Amino acid sequence: MNTLIFRTMAPILVVLMVLFSIVILLRGHGDPGGGFIGGLIAASAMAIHGMAFGVGAVRKLLRLNPISWAGAGVLIAGASGLLSVFAGTSFLTGLWLPGHIFGVPGLFDIGVYFTVFGAVTAIALALEDDGEGA
């Protein structure tokens, strides 16, 4: 599977997948998509990068442990709910900035994106890491 063609095309495919995952994330609250599927697409991009260049290259690219990405996502999602509480409404009530540009739902989706990205990437790296020794 680790051919010259695959190693050549993998970086292009990874960039396209990450950009597509961000598009899916940003359109997710009003249309199909959102943080969950966007995070899965981004994690799949990291799996492709890992298949092409190895687990070490993915860890170097991420700069943080994937579990740290997941933890940051949980904190962001939780903080988005607390914004509603501080505004005097129920936890995770959809509050928006003027013009409905961005708000609690968008921040929650970003938290879900990072959580799914980190958790699935950690699983994929663990599976790929086990396969390298065999």
N, C-alpha and C positions, 0 to 999 in steps of 0.2 A: 504493500500500500504506500510505502514511503518512496515514491518515484521522484525523478527530477521534475516532471510536470506537476505533480502534486505539491512539492516544496516550492515551486515557482508560483503557482496559482494560489496557494494557501494565504499569503499575506493580503492579496487583493480580495479574496473571498471573505477573510476575517474583517477587513475594513468595511466592506459592503454590508456584511451581516450586522456589525455593531451600529452602523448608521441606520440601517433598517429597523433595528431594535429600538433606537431612540425615536424614530418616526412613529413606530407602533406605541411606544410609551406616551408620547405627547398627544396622540390623537385618541387615547384610550378612554377618557372619561365620557366623551360624547358619542363616540363611535366604537365599533369593535376593536379590541386591543387593550392596552393598558400595561401596568407594571408586571403582571405575571407573565404574559406571553412575551413581552419585550425582554424580560430577564432570562427567559428560556432561550430566546434567539441569541442573546449575547453570550450566554454560557455555552451554547452550541458552537459559537465562533471560537471560544477558548479551547473547546475540545478539538476542533479542527486544527488550531494552532499547535496544540499538544501532540496530535498525531503526526504533524509534519516536522516539528522541531524538538519535541520532547517536553517532559513535565517541567524541567528546569527553565526552559525558555518562557513557558507560560507564567511561572512564578516570578521570573524577572520582569516580564511585561506588566503583571498586576501590581508589583511593588509592595503589596500588602497580602497577608494571608487571606484566602477566600472567605474564611470564617469571619475575619474582621469586616469584610464587605457586607456579609450577612448581618452581623451585629450592628453595623452602622445603619443598615436598612431598617432593622427593628426599632432602633432609636428614633430615626426620622419618622417612621409611621406612627410610633407612640407619641412623639412630640406634636405631630399634626393633630392628633386627637385632643391633646392638652390645650392647643390654641383655642379650640371650641369651648373648653371648660373655662378658660380665662376670659373669654368673651361673654360668659354668662349663659351658655347654652349647653345642651347635652354633649357628651363625649362623641367625637367624630361627626358632629353636625357640619354639613357642607357650607362653610363660609367662603365667600369670594371677595377678591379685591374689586374695586370699582370697575365696571365694564365687563365683569365675569371673565377676566383674563386668566387669573390664577387664584388658587385658594387651597383650602384644606384637602379637597379631593385630589388635586394635582400633587400636593406634597405627600399624601398617603401613597399615591401610585409610585412616586419616586422611591419611597421606602420599600414598597413591595418589590420593585425592580431590583434594588440592591440586595434585598434579602434572598430573592429567588436566584439572582445571578451568583451570589456568594455561595449559597448552599449547593446548588447544582454544579458549579465549578469545582467546589471542594470534593464532591462525590466523583465527578469525572476525573479529576487529577488523582484521586486515590485509586480508581480503577486502572487508569493508565500507568500509574507508578508500579502497581502490582504486576502488570504485564511486561515491564521492562526487564525485570530480573529473570524471566523465564526464557 
